[in-house]
């Protein structure tokens, strides 16, 4: 233990080794961000988060090089990190996965396992890409949230729009009905899944021809489910 304390400020890595580790961490970080952009399925990713993935790989590599085999340094860094309070909430599961992805690759680069870092970045990225673009594990999302306002002038004949739902949708589940305005109109909310050969544009166009339909909204985003 005393030997560990005396060597706490000694780093055995040469400048070339440090440069190589950081360069590999940088390349791997760029590979990770490439696959992140290709697999992201939200409304729009933040450029600051993408850039942070690259920096995170570099910082992790630096931290691992600082620790090395020194137990005292490891405890010192743990104590320093415990002071920091992270208050940013990560909403997307994919973002959390890529944060750990960047951390693990940075660790591999920091200990000099360059082949592992590079191959791991490419292989894990490709697997993520294949799983995102295909339905190997989970079927592709086909459900929509469909909302519309219907004014039946006090007599709500649902058959006028039920027929259109049956024509275009293989499933339509009513989840909410509420009155709007002065009570003469009703707002309907459905979970719907289109038939294989039916398009959403044709569905909306025909729905607009129904007498009494005032407003139509069709959402395809996990935020609305």
PyMOL CGO cylinders between C-alpha atoms (Angstrom):
from pymol import cmd
from pymol.cgo import CYLINDER

trace = [
    CYLINDER, 0.00, 0.00, 0.00, 2.84, 2.38, 0.79, 0.3, 1, 1, 1, 1, 1, 1,
    CYLINDER, 2.84, 2.38, 0.79, 4.37, 1.61, -2.58, 0.3, 1, 1, 1, 1, 1, 1,
    CYLINDER, 4.37, 1.61, -2.58, 1.08, 2.48, -4.25, 0.3, 1, 1, 1, 1, 1, 1,
    CYLINDER, 1.08, 2.48, -4.25, 0.97, 5.82, -2.44, 0.3, 1, 1, 1, 1, 1, 1,
    CYLINDER, 0.97, 5.82, -2.44, 4.52, 6.73, -3.40, 0.3, 1, 1, 1, 1, 1, 1,
    CYLINDER, 4.52, 6.73, -3.40, 3.85, 5.95, -7.06, 0.3, 1, 1, 1, 1, 1, 1,
    CYLINDER, 3.85, 5.95, -7.06, 0.56, 7.83, -7.22, 0.3, 1, 1, 1, 1, 1, 1,
    CYLINDER, 0.56, 7.83, -7.22, 2.02, 10.60, -9.40, 0.3, 1, 1, 1, 1, 1, 1,
    CYLINDER, 2.02, 10.60, -9.40, 4.08, 8.32, -11.63, 0.3, 1, 1, 1, 1, 1, 1,
    CYLINDER, 4.08, 8.32, -11.63, 2.75, 7.36, -15.06, 0.3, 1, 1, 1, 1, 1, 1,
    CYLINDER, 2.75, 7.36, -15.06, 4.64, 4.63, -16.87, 0.3, 1, 1, 1, 1, 1, 1,
    CYLINDER, 4.64, 4.63, -16.87, 3.16, 5.34, -20.32, 0.3, 1, 1, 1, 1, 1, 1,
    CYLINDER, 3.16, 5.34, -20.32, 5.29, 7.02, -22.96, 0.3, 1, 1, 1, 1, 1, 1,
    CYLINDER, 5.29, 7.02, -22.96, 4.08, 9.93, -25.07, 0.3, 1, 1, 1, 1, 1, 1,
    CYLINDER, 4.08, 9.93, -25.07, 3.66, 7.70, -28.13, 0.3, 1, 1, 1, 1, 1, 1,
    CYLINDER, 3.66, 7.70, -28.13, 1.54, 5.21, -26.18, 0.3, 1, 1, 1, 1, 1, 1,
    CYLINDER, 1.54, 5.21, -26.18, -0.66, 8.00, -24.85, 0.3, 1, 1, 1, 1, 1, 1,
    CYLINDER, -0.66, 8.00, -24.85, -1.07, 9.45, -28.35, 0.3, 1, 1, 1, 1, 1, 1,
    CYLINDER, -1.07, 9.45, -28.35, -1.93, 6.04, -29.81, 0.3, 1, 1, 1, 1, 1, 1,
    CYLINDER, -1.93, 6.04, -29.81, -4.52, 5.33, -27.13, 0.3, 1, 1, 1, 1, 1, 1,
    CYLINDER, -4.52, 5.33, -27.13, -6.17, 8.72, -27.58, 0.3, 1, 1, 1, 1, 1, 1,
    CYLINDER, -6.17, 8.72, -27.58, -6.12, 8.42, -31.37, 0.3, 1, 1, 1, 1, 1, 1,
    CYLINDER, -6.12, 8.42, -31.37, -7.81, 5.01, -31.24, 0.3, 1, 1, 1, 1, 1, 1,
    CYLINDER, -7.81, 5.01, -31.24, -10.37, 6.38, -28.75, 0.3, 1, 1, 1, 1, 1, 1,
    CYLINDER, -10.37, 6.38, -28.75, -11.07, 9.26, -31.15, 0.3, 1, 1, 1, 1, 1, 1,
    CYLINDER, -11.07, 9.26, -31.15, -11.56, 6.96, -34.16, 0.3, 1, 1, 1, 1, 1, 1,
    CYLINDER, -11.56, 6.96, -34.16, -13.79, 4.65, -32.14, 0.3, 1, 1, 1, 1, 1, 1,
    CYLINDER, -13.79, 4.65, -32.14, -15.81, 7.62, -30.88, 0.3, 1, 1, 1, 1, 1, 1,
    CYLINDER, -15.81, 7.62, -30.88, -16.41, 8.75, -34.45, 0.3, 1, 1, 1, 1, 1, 1,
    CYLINDER, -16.41, 8.75, -34.45, -17.49, 5.23, -35.41, 0.3, 1, 1, 1, 1, 1, 1,
    CYLINDER, -17.49, 5.23, -35.41, -19.91, 5.16, -32.47, 0.3, 1, 1, 1, 1, 1, 1,
    CYLINDER, -19.91, 5.16, -32.47, -21.46, 8.50, -33.44, 0.3, 1, 1, 1, 1, 1, 1,
    CYLINDER, -21.46, 8.50, -33.44, -21.84, 7.30, -37.05, 0.3, 1, 1, 1, 1, 1, 1,
    CYLINDER, -21.84, 7.30, -37.05, -23.88, 4.30, -35.93, 0.3, 1, 1, 1, 1, 1, 1,
    CYLINDER, -23.88, 4.30, -35.93, -25.81, 6.43, -33.44, 0.3, 1, 1, 1, 1, 1, 1,
    CYLINDER, -25.81, 6.43, -33.44, -26.98, 8.75, -36.21, 0.3, 1, 1, 1, 1, 1, 1,
    CYLINDER, -26.98, 8.75, -36.21, -27.88, 5.81, -38.44, 0.3, 1, 1, 1, 1, 1, 1,
    CYLINDER, -27.88, 5.81, -38.44, -29.89, 4.00, -35.77, 0.3, 1, 1, 1, 1, 1, 1,
    CYLINDER, -29.89, 4.00, -35.77, -31.57, 6.94, -34.02, 0.3, 1, 1, 1, 1, 1, 1,
    CYLINDER, -31.57, 6.94, -34.02, -35.35, 6.75, -34.42, 0.3, 1, 1, 1, 1, 1, 1,
    CYLINDER, -35.35, 6.75, -34.42, -36.53, 9.83, -32.55, 0.3, 1, 1, 1, 1, 1, 1,
    CYLINDER, -36.53, 9.83, -32.55, -37.73, 13.13, -34.02, 0.3, 1, 1, 1, 1, 1, 1,
    CYLINDER, -37.73, 13.13, -34.02, -34.19, 14.55, -34.06, 0.3, 1, 1, 1, 1, 1, 1,
    CYLINDER, -34.19, 14.55, -34.06, -30.96, 13.94, -32.20, 0.3, 1, 1, 1, 1, 1, 1,
    CYLINDER, -30.96, 13.94, -32.20, -28.97, 16.64, -30.43, 0.3, 1, 1, 1, 1, 1, 1,
    CYLINDER, -28.97, 16.64, -30.43, -25.63, 17.52, -32.01, 0.3, 1, 1, 1, 1, 1, 1,
    CYLINDER, -25.63, 17.52, -32.01, -24.27, 18.25, -28.55, 0.3, 1, 1, 1, 1, 1, 1,
    CYLINDER, -24.27, 18.25, -28.55, -25.02, 14.68, -27.47, 0.3, 1, 1, 1, 1, 1, 1,
    CYLINDER, -25.02, 14.68, -27.47, -23.37, 13.24, -30.58, 0.3, 1, 1, 1, 1, 1, 1,
    CYLINDER, -23.37, 13.24, -30.58, -20.24, 15.30, -29.94, 0.3, 1, 1, 1, 1, 1, 1,
    CYLINDER, -20.24, 15.30, -29.94, -20.30, 14.26, -26.29, 0.3, 1, 1, 1, 1, 1, 1,
    CYLINDER, -20.30, 14.26, -26.29, -20.04, 10.59, -27.27, 0.3, 1, 1, 1, 1, 1, 1,
    CYLINDER, -20.04, 10.59, -27.27, -16.70, 11.28, -28.96, 0.3, 1, 1, 1, 1, 1, 1,
    CYLINDER, -16.70, 11.28, -28.96, -15.40, 13.33, -26.03, 0.3, 1, 1, 1, 1, 1, 1,
    CYLINDER, -15.40, 13.33, -26.03, -16.62, 10.66, -23.59, 0.3, 1, 1, 1, 1, 1, 1,
    CYLINDER, -16.62, 10.66, -23.59, -14.49, 8.01, -25.30, 0.3, 1, 1, 1, 1, 1, 1,
    CYLINDER, -14.49, 8.01, -25.30, -11.43, 10.26, -25.04, 0.3, 1, 1, 1, 1, 1, 1,
    CYLINDER, -11.43, 10.26, -25.04, -12.06, 11.17, -21.39, 0.3, 1, 1, 1, 1, 1, 1,
    CYLINDER, -12.06, 11.17, -21.39, -12.61, 7.54, -20.43, 0.3, 1, 1, 1, 1, 1, 1,
    CYLINDER, -12.61, 7.54, -20.43, -9.34, 6.56, -22.12, 0.3, 1, 1, 1, 1, 1, 1,
    CYLINDER, -9.34, 6.56, -22.12, -7.53, 9.31, -20.19, 0.3, 1, 1, 1, 1, 1, 1,
    CYLINDER, -7.53, 9.31, -20.19, -9.07, 8.19, -16.89, 0.3, 1, 1, 1, 1, 1, 1,
    CYLINDER, -9.07, 8.19, -16.89, -8.05, 4.58, -17.51, 0.3, 1, 1, 1, 1, 1, 1,
    CYLINDER, -8.05, 4.58, -17.51, -4.49, 5.66, -18.35, 0.3, 1, 1, 1, 1, 1, 1,
    CYLINDER, -4.49, 5.66, -18.35, -4.34, 7.72, -15.16, 0.3, 1, 1, 1, 1, 1, 1,
    CYLINDER, -4.34, 7.72, -15.16, -5.49, 4.80, -13.02, 0.3, 1, 1, 1, 1, 1, 1,
    CYLINDER, -5.49, 4.80, -13.02, -3.28, 2.18, -14.65, 0.3, 1, 1, 1, 1, 1, 1,
    CYLINDER, -3.28, 2.18, -14.65, -2.52, -0.47, -12.02, 0.3, 1, 1, 1, 1, 1, 1,
    CYLINDER, -2.52, -0.47, -12.02, -2.45, 2.01, -9.16, 0.3, 1, 1, 1, 1, 1, 1,
    CYLINDER, -2.45, 2.01, -9.16, -5.09, 1.27, -6.52, 0.3, 1, 1, 1, 1, 1, 1,
    CYLINDER, -5.09, 1.27, -6.52, -4.63, 4.61, -4.76, 0.3, 1, 1, 1, 1, 1, 1,
    CYLINDER, -4.63, 4.61, -4.76, -5.35, 6.52, -7.98, 0.3, 1, 1, 1, 1, 1, 1,
    CYLINDER, -5.35, 6.52, -7.98, -8.49, 4.48, -8.50, 0.3, 1, 1, 1, 1, 1, 1,
    CYLINDER, -8.49, 4.48, -8.50, -9.84, 5.37, -5.05, 0.3, 1, 1, 1, 1, 1, 1,
    CYLINDER, -9.84, 5.37, -5.05, -8.85, 8.99, -5.56, 0.3, 1, 1, 1, 1, 1, 1,
    CYLINDER, -8.85, 8.99, -5.56, -10.77, 9.25, -8.82, 0.3, 1, 1, 1, 1, 1, 1,
    CYLINDER, -10.77, 9.25, -8.82, -13.82, 7.56, -7.30, 0.3, 1, 1, 1, 1, 1, 1,
    CYLINDER, -13.82, 7.56, -7.30, -13.79, 10.13, -4.52, 0.3, 1, 1, 1, 1, 1, 1,
    CYLINDER, -13.79, 10.13, -4.52, -13.46, 12.99, -7.00, 0.3, 1, 1, 1, 1, 1, 1,
    CYLINDER, -13.46, 12.99, -7.00, -16.29, 11.68, -9.19, 0.3, 1, 1, 1, 1, 1, 1,
    CYLINDER, -16.29, 11.68, -9.19, -18.58, 11.28, -6.17, 0.3, 1, 1, 1, 1, 1, 1,
    CYLINDER, -18.58, 11.28, -6.17, -18.49, 15.05, -5.71, 0.3, 1, 1, 1, 1, 1, 1,
    CYLINDER, -18.49, 15.05, -5.71, -20.05, 15.61, -9.14, 0.3, 1, 1, 1, 1, 1, 1,
    CYLINDER, -20.05, 15.61, -9.14, -23.84, 15.65, -9.33, 0.3, 1, 1, 1, 1, 1, 1,
    CYLINDER, -23.84, 15.65, -9.33, -25.31, 14.71, -12.71, 0.3, 1, 1, 1, 1, 1, 1,
    CYLINDER, -25.31, 14.71, -12.71, -28.76, 16.27, -13.08, 0.3, 1, 1, 1, 1, 1, 1,
    CYLINDER, -28.76, 16.27, -13.08, -29.42, 15.72, -16.80, 0.3, 1, 1, 1, 1, 1, 1,
    CYLINDER, -29.42, 15.72, -16.80, -32.12, 13.08, -17.31, 0.3, 1, 1, 1, 1, 1, 1,
    CYLINDER, -32.12, 13.08, -17.31, -31.57, 10.76, -20.26, 0.3, 1, 1, 1, 1, 1, 1,
    CYLINDER, -31.57, 10.76, -20.26, -35.01, 9.93, -21.69, 0.3, 1, 1, 1, 1, 1, 1,
    CYLINDER, -35.01, 9.93, -21.69, -34.13, 7.63, -24.58, 0.3, 1, 1, 1, 1, 1, 1,
    CYLINDER, -34.13, 7.63, -24.58, -33.02, 4.08, -23.81, 0.3, 1, 1, 1, 1, 1, 1,
    CYLINDER, -33.02, 4.08, -23.81, -30.85, 4.18, -26.91, 0.3, 1, 1, 1, 1, 1, 1,
    CYLINDER, -30.85, 4.18, -26.91, -28.95, 7.18, -25.53, 0.3, 1, 1, 1, 1, 1, 1,
    CYLINDER, -28.95, 7.18, -25.53, -28.15, 5.30, -22.32, 0.3, 1, 1, 1, 1, 1, 1,
    CYLINDER, -28.15, 5.30, -22.32, -26.92, 2.30, -24.31, 0.3, 1, 1, 1, 1, 1, 1,
    CYLINDER, -26.92, 2.30, -24.31, -24.63, 4.47, -26.43, 0.3, 1, 1, 1, 1, 1, 1,
    CYLINDER, -24.63, 4.47, -26.43, -23.24, 6.19, -23.34, 0.3, 1, 1, 1, 1, 1, 1,
    CYLINDER, -23.24, 6.19, -23.34, -22.16, 2.81, -21.95, 0.3, 1, 1, 1, 1, 1, 1,
    CYLINDER, -22.16, 2.81, -21.95, -20.97, 1.85, -25.44, 0.3, 1, 1, 1, 1, 1, 1,
    CYLINDER, -20.97, 1.85, -25.44, -18.70, 4.91, -25.56, 0.3, 1, 1, 1, 1, 1, 1,
    CYLINDER, -18.70, 4.91, -25.56, -17.47, 4.30, -22.00, 0.3, 1, 1, 1, 1, 1, 1,
    CYLINDER, -17.47, 4.30, -22.00, -16.53, 0.67, -22.63, 0.3, 1, 1, 1, 1, 1, 1,
    CYLINDER, -16.53, 0.67, -22.63, -14.74, 1.43, -25.89, 0.3, 1, 1, 1, 1, 1, 1,
    CYLINDER, -14.74, 1.43, -25.89, -12.85, 4.27, -24.21, 0.3, 1, 1, 1, 1, 1, 1,
    CYLINDER, -12.85, 4.27, -24.21, -11.74, 1.86, -21.48, 0.3, 1, 1, 1, 1, 1, 1,
    CYLINDER, -11.74, 1.86, -21.48, -10.47, -0.62, -24.07, 0.3, 1, 1, 1, 1, 1, 1,
    CYLINDER, -10.47, -0.62, -24.07, -8.54, 2.11, -25.87, 0.3, 1, 1, 1, 1, 1, 1,
    CYLINDER, -8.54, 2.11, -25.87, -7.14, 3.44, -22.59, 0.3, 1, 1, 1, 1, 1, 1,
    CYLINDER, -7.14, 3.44, -22.59, -5.57, 0.10, -21.61, 0.3, 1, 1, 1, 1, 1, 1,
    CYLINDER, -5.57, 0.10, -21.61, -4.04, -0.32, -25.07, 0.3, 1, 1, 1, 1, 1, 1,
    CYLINDER, -4.04, -0.32, -25.07, -6.44, -2.94, -26.44, 0.3, 1, 1, 1, 1, 1, 1,
    CYLINDER, -6.44, -2.94, -26.44, -6.69, -1.15, -29.77, 0.3, 1, 1, 1, 1, 1, 1,
    CYLINDER, -6.69, -1.15, -29.77, -7.90, -4.11, -31.83, 0.3, 1, 1, 1, 1, 1, 1,
    CYLINDER, -7.90, -4.11, -31.83, -10.63, -4.83, -29.29, 0.3, 1, 1, 1, 1, 1, 1,
    CYLINDER, -10.63, -4.83, -29.29, -11.72, -1.18, -29.26, 0.3, 1, 1, 1, 1, 1, 1,
    CYLINDER, -11.72, -1.18, -29.26, -11.88, -0.88, -33.05, 0.3, 1, 1, 1, 1, 1, 1,
    CYLINDER, -11.88, -0.88, -33.05, -13.49, -4.26, -33.71, 0.3, 1, 1, 1, 1, 1, 1,
    CYLINDER, -13.49, -4.26, -33.71, -15.91, -3.78, -30.81, 0.3, 1, 1, 1, 1, 1, 1,
    CYLINDER, -15.91, -3.78, -30.81, -17.01, -0.39, -32.15, 0.3, 1, 1, 1, 1, 1, 1,
    CYLINDER, -17.01, -0.39, -32.15, -17.69, -1.81, -35.60, 0.3, 1, 1, 1, 1, 1, 1,
    CYLINDER, -17.69, -1.81, -35.60, -19.29, -5.10, -34.54, 0.3, 1, 1, 1, 1, 1, 1,
    CYLINDER, -19.29, -5.10, -34.54, -21.58, -3.65, -31.87, 0.3, 1, 1, 1, 1, 1, 1,
    CYLINDER, -21.58, -3.65, -31.87, -22.48, -0.76, -34.19, 0.3, 1, 1, 1, 1, 1, 1,
    CYLINDER, -22.48, -0.76, -34.19, -23.37, -3.14, -37.01, 0.3, 1, 1, 1, 1, 1, 1,
    CYLINDER, -23.37, -3.14, -37.01, -25.49, -5.28, -34.70, 0.3, 1, 1, 1, 1, 1, 1,
    CYLINDER, -25.49, -5.28, -34.70, -27.32, -2.17, -33.48, 0.3, 1, 1, 1, 1, 1, 1,
    CYLINDER, -27.32, -2.17, -33.48, -27.88, -1.07, -37.09, 0.3, 1, 1, 1, 1, 1, 1,
    CYLINDER, -27.88, -1.07, -37.09, -29.23, -4.48, -38.17, 0.3, 1, 1, 1, 1, 1, 1,
    CYLINDER, -29.23, -4.48, -38.17, -31.57, -4.73, -35.18, 0.3, 1, 1, 1, 1, 1, 1,
    CYLINDER, -31.57, -4.73, -35.18, -32.88, -1.22, -35.79, 0.3, 1, 1, 1, 1, 1, 1,
    CYLINDER, -32.88, -1.22, -35.79, -33.50, -1.61, -39.52, 0.3, 1, 1, 1, 1, 1, 1,
    CYLINDER, -33.50, -1.61, -39.52, -34.93, -5.13, -39.42, 0.3, 1, 1, 1, 1, 1, 1,
    CYLINDER, -34.93, -5.13, -39.42, -37.55, -7.07, -37.47, 0.3, 1, 1, 1, 1, 1, 1,
    CYLINDER, -37.55, -7.07, -37.47, -35.30, -9.93, -36.37, 0.3, 1, 1, 1, 1, 1, 1,
    CYLINDER, -35.30, -9.93, -36.37, -36.23, -9.56, -32.70, 0.3, 1, 1, 1, 1, 1, 1,
    CYLINDER, -36.23, -9.56, -32.70, -39.12, -7.12, -32.58, 0.3, 1, 1, 1, 1, 1, 1,
    CYLINDER, -39.12, -7.12, -32.58, -41.68, -6.53, -35.34, 0.3, 1, 1, 1, 1, 1, 1,
    CYLINDER, -41.68, -6.53, -35.34, -41.72, -3.12, -36.95, 0.3, 1, 1, 1, 1, 1, 1,
    CYLINDER, -41.72, -3.12, -36.95, -44.04, -0.60, -35.33, 0.3, 1, 1, 1, 1, 1, 1,
    CYLINDER, -44.04, -0.60, -35.33, -47.26, -0.28, -37.30, 0.3, 1, 1, 1, 1, 1, 1,
    CYLINDER, -47.26, -0.28, -37.30, -49.55, 1.39, -34.78, 0.3, 1, 1, 1, 1, 1, 1,
    CYLINDER, -49.55, 1.39, -34.78, -50.78, 4.96, -34.97, 0.3, 1, 1, 1, 1, 1, 1,
    CYLINDER, -50.78, 4.96, -34.97, -52.68, 7.23, -32.65, 0.3, 1, 1, 1, 1, 1, 1,
    CYLINDER, -52.68, 7.23, -32.65, -55.65, 8.60, -34.57, 0.3, 1, 1, 1, 1, 1, 1,
    CYLINDER, -55.65, 8.60, -34.57, -57.67, 11.52, -33.20, 0.3, 1, 1, 1, 1, 1, 1,
    CYLINDER, -57.67, 11.52, -33.20, -60.59, 13.32, -34.80, 0.3, 1, 1, 1, 1, 1, 1,
    CYLINDER, -60.59, 13.32, -34.80, -63.47, 15.61, -33.84, 0.3, 1, 1, 1, 1, 1, 1,
    CYLINDER, -63.47, 15.61, -33.84, -66.96, 14.61, -34.95, 0.3, 1, 1, 1, 1, 1, 1,
    CYLINDER, -66.96, 14.61, -34.95, -69.97, 16.94, -34.97, 0.3, 1, 1, 1, 1, 1, 1,
    CYLINDER, -69.97, 16.94, -34.97, -73.12, 14.88, -35.25, 0.3, 1, 1, 1, 1, 1, 1,
    CYLINDER, -73.12, 14.88, -35.25, -75.45, 17.75, -34.32, 0.3, 1, 1, 1, 1, 1, 1,
    CYLINDER, -75.45, 17.75, -34.32, -76.50, 15.94, -31.19, 0.3, 1, 1, 1, 1, 1, 1,
    CYLINDER, -76.50, 15.94, -31.19, -77.07, 12.56, -32.87, 0.3, 1, 1, 1, 1, 1, 1,
    CYLINDER, -77.07, 12.56, -32.87, -73.77, 10.72, -32.93, 0.3, 1, 1, 1, 1, 1, 1,
    CYLINDER, -73.77, 10.72, -32.93, -74.01, 8.07, -35.62, 0.3, 1, 1, 1, 1, 1, 1,
    CYLINDER, -74.01, 8.07, -35.62, -70.72, 6.24, -35.34, 0.3, 1, 1, 1, 1, 1, 1,
    CYLINDER, -70.72, 6.24, -35.34, -71.44, 4.08, -38.38, 0.3, 1, 1, 1, 1, 1, 1,
    CYLINDER, -71.44, 4.08, -38.38, -70.42, 6.93, -40.67, 0.3, 1, 1, 1, 1, 1, 1,
    CYLINDER, -70.42, 6.93, -40.67, -66.77, 6.66, -39.62, 0.3, 1, 1, 1, 1, 1, 1,
    CYLINDER, -66.77, 6.66, -39.62, -66.69, 3.07, -38.33, 0.3, 1, 1, 1, 1, 1, 1,
    CYLINDER, -66.69, 3.07, -38.33, -67.14, 1.86, -41.91, 0.3, 1, 1, 1, 1, 1, 1,
    CYLINDER, -67.14, 1.86, -41.91, -64.07, 3.81, -43.03, 0.3, 1, 1, 1, 1, 1, 1,
    CYLINDER, -64.07, 3.81, -43.03, -62.03, 2.47, -40.10, 0.3, 1, 1, 1, 1, 1, 1,
    CYLINDER, -62.03, 2.47, -40.10, -63.02, -1.10, -41.00, 0.3, 1, 1, 1, 1, 1, 1,
    CYLINDER, -63.02, -1.10, -41.00, -62.08, -0.51, -44.63, 0.3, 1, 1, 1, 1, 1, 1,
    CYLINDER, -62.08, -0.51, -44.63, -58.56, 0.82, -44.00, 0.3, 1, 1, 1, 1, 1, 1,
    CYLINDER, -58.56, 0.82, -44.00, -57.58, -0.65, -40.63, 0.3, 1, 1, 1, 1, 1, 1,
    CYLINDER, -57.58, -0.65, -40.63, -56.94, -4.23, -39.61, 0.3, 1, 1, 1, 1, 1, 1,
    CYLINDER, -56.94, -4.23, -39.61, -57.39, -3.12, -36.00, 0.3, 1, 1, 1, 1, 1, 1,
    CYLINDER, -57.39, -3.12, -36.00, -58.93, -0.04, -34.40, 0.3, 1, 1, 1, 1, 1, 1,
    CYLINDER, -58.93, -0.04, -34.40, -59.13, 0.24, -30.62, 0.3, 1, 1, 1, 1, 1, 1,
    CYLINDER, -59.13, 0.24, -30.62, -61.10, 3.08, -29.09, 0.3, 1, 1, 1, 1, 1, 1,
    CYLINDER, -61.10, 3.08, -29.09, -59.16, 4.50, -26.13, 0.3, 1, 1, 1, 1, 1, 1,
    CYLINDER, -59.16, 4.50, -26.13, -60.86, 7.81, -25.34, 0.3, 1, 1, 1, 1, 1, 1,
    CYLINDER, -60.86, 7.81, -25.34, -64.01, 9.81, -26.08, 0.3, 1, 1, 1, 1, 1, 1,
    CYLINDER, -64.01, 9.81, -26.08, -64.68, 13.28, -24.75, 0.3, 1, 1, 1, 1, 1, 1,
    CYLINDER, -64.68, 13.28, -24.75, -66.96, 16.21, -25.53, 0.3, 1, 1, 1, 1, 1, 1,
    CYLINDER, -66.96, 16.21, -25.53, -65.43, 19.44, -26.78, 0.3, 1, 1, 1, 1, 1, 1,
    CYLINDER, -65.43, 19.44, -26.78, -66.68, 22.97, -27.14, 0.3, 1, 1, 1, 1, 1, 1,
    CYLINDER, -66.68, 22.97, -27.14, -70.32, 23.40, -26.12, 0.3, 1, 1, 1, 1, 1, 1,
    CYLINDER, -70.32, 23.40, -26.12, -70.89, 19.66, -26.07, 0.3, 1, 1, 1, 1, 1, 1,
    CYLINDER, -70.89, 19.66, -26.07, -72.15, 19.37, -29.63, 0.3, 1, 1, 1, 1, 1, 1,
    CYLINDER, -72.15, 19.37, -29.63, -68.89, 17.79, -30.79, 0.3, 1, 1, 1, 1, 1, 1,
    CYLINDER, -68.89, 17.79, -30.79, -67.05, 14.69, -29.64, 0.3, 1, 1, 1, 1, 1, 1,
    CYLINDER, -67.05, 14.69, -29.64, -63.33, 13.96, -29.82, 0.3, 1, 1, 1, 1, 1, 1,
    CYLINDER, -63.33, 13.96, -29.82, -62.41, 10.32, -30.50, 0.3, 1, 1, 1, 1, 1, 1,
    CYLINDER, -62.41, 10.32, -30.50, -59.01, 8.72, -29.97, 0.3, 1, 1, 1, 1, 1, 1,
    CYLINDER, -59.01, 8.72, -29.97, -58.12, 5.36, -31.52, 0.3, 1, 1, 1, 1, 1, 1,
    CYLINDER, -58.12, 5.36, -31.52, -55.11, 3.09, -31.73, 0.3, 1, 1, 1, 1, 1, 1,
    CYLINDER, -55.11, 3.09, -31.73, -55.12, 1.90, -35.33, 0.3, 1, 1, 1, 1, 1, 1,
    CYLINDER, -55.12, 1.90, -35.33, -53.05, -0.39, -37.54, 0.3, 1, 1, 1, 1, 1, 1,
    CYLINDER, -53.05, -0.39, -37.54, -53.44, -0.09, -41.31, 0.3, 1, 1, 1, 1, 1, 1,
    CYLINDER, -53.44, -0.09, -41.31, -54.04, -3.00, -43.62, 0.3, 1, 1, 1, 1, 1, 1,
    CYLINDER, -54.04, -3.00, -43.62, -50.97, -3.97, -45.63, 0.3, 1, 1, 1, 1, 1, 1,
    CYLINDER, -50.97, -3.97, -45.63, -52.05, -2.30, -48.88, 0.3, 1, 1, 1, 1, 1, 1,
    CYLINDER, -52.05, -2.30, -48.88, -53.68, 0.78, -47.39, 0.3, 1, 1, 1, 1, 1, 1,
    CYLINDER, -53.68, 0.78, -47.39, -51.94, 4.14, -47.15, 0.3, 1, 1, 1, 1, 1, 1,
    CYLINDER, -51.94, 4.14, -47.15, -52.41, 6.76, -44.47, 0.3, 1, 1, 1, 1, 1, 1,
    CYLINDER, -52.41, 6.76, -44.47, -52.91, 9.55, -47.03, 0.3, 1, 1, 1, 1, 1, 1,
    CYLINDER, -52.91, 9.55, -47.03, -55.82, 7.73, -48.70, 0.3, 1, 1, 1, 1, 1, 1,
    CYLINDER, -55.82, 7.73, -48.70, -57.28, 7.00, -45.29, 0.3, 1, 1, 1, 1, 1, 1,
    CYLINDER, -57.28, 7.00, -45.29, -57.20, 10.65, -44.23, 0.3, 1, 1, 1, 1, 1, 1,
    CYLINDER, -57.20, 10.65, -44.23, -58.55, 11.82, -47.59, 0.3, 1, 1, 1, 1, 1, 1,
    CYLINDER, -58.55, 11.82, -47.59, -61.57, 9.52, -47.36, 0.3, 1, 1, 1, 1, 1, 1,
    CYLINDER, -61.57, 9.52, -47.36, -62.10, 10.33, -43.70, 0.3, 1, 1, 1, 1, 1, 1,
    CYLINDER, -62.10, 10.33, -43.70, -62.35, 14.02, -44.54, 0.3, 1, 1, 1, 1, 1, 1,
    CYLINDER, -62.35, 14.02, -44.54, -65.30, 13.31, -46.83, 0.3, 1, 1, 1, 1, 1, 1,
    CYLINDER, -65.30, 13.31, -46.83, -67.40, 12.11, -43.88, 0.3, 1, 1, 1, 1, 1, 1,
    CYLINDER, -67.40, 12.11, -43.88, -70.04, 14.63, -42.92, 0.3, 1, 1, 1, 1, 1, 1,
    CYLINDER, -70.04, 14.63, -42.92, -69.41, 16.08, -39.47, 0.3, 1, 1, 1, 1, 1, 1,
    CYLINDER, -69.41, 16.08, -39.47, -65.65, 15.48, -39.32, 0.3, 1, 1, 1, 1, 1, 1,
    CYLINDER, -65.65, 15.48, -39.32, -64.00, 18.72, -38.22, 0.3, 1, 1, 1, 1, 1, 1,
    CYLINDER, -64.00, 18.72, -38.22, -60.40, 17.92, -37.26, 0.3, 1, 1, 1, 1, 1, 1,
    CYLINDER, -60.40, 17.92, -37.26, -58.07, 14.96, -37.90, 0.3, 1, 1, 1, 1, 1, 1,
    CYLINDER, -58.07, 14.96, -37.90, -54.72, 14.13, -36.27, 0.3, 1, 1, 1, 1, 1, 1,
    CYLINDER, -54.72, 14.13, -36.27, -52.61, 11.07, -37.03, 0.3, 1, 1, 1, 1, 1, 1,
    CYLINDER, -52.61, 11.07, -37.03, -49.52, 10.47, -34.86, 0.3, 1, 1, 1, 1, 1, 1,
    CYLINDER, -49.52, 10.47, -34.86, -46.74, 7.95, -35.34, 0.3, 1, 1, 1, 1, 1, 1,
    CYLINDER, -46.74, 7.95, -35.34, -44.34, 8.58, -32.48, 0.3, 1, 1, 1, 1, 1, 1,
    CYLINDER, -44.34, 8.58, -32.48, -43.60, 6.76, -29.22, 0.3, 1, 1, 1, 1, 1, 1,
    CYLINDER, -43.60, 6.76, -29.22, -44.17, 10.01, -27.33, 0.3, 1, 1, 1, 1, 1, 1,
    CYLINDER, -44.17, 10.01, -27.33, -47.91, 9.74, -27.99, 0.3, 1, 1, 1, 1, 1, 1,
    CYLINDER, -47.91, 9.74, -27.99, -48.27, 6.12, -26.84, 0.3, 1, 1, 1, 1, 1, 1,
]
cmd.load_cgo(trace, "trace")
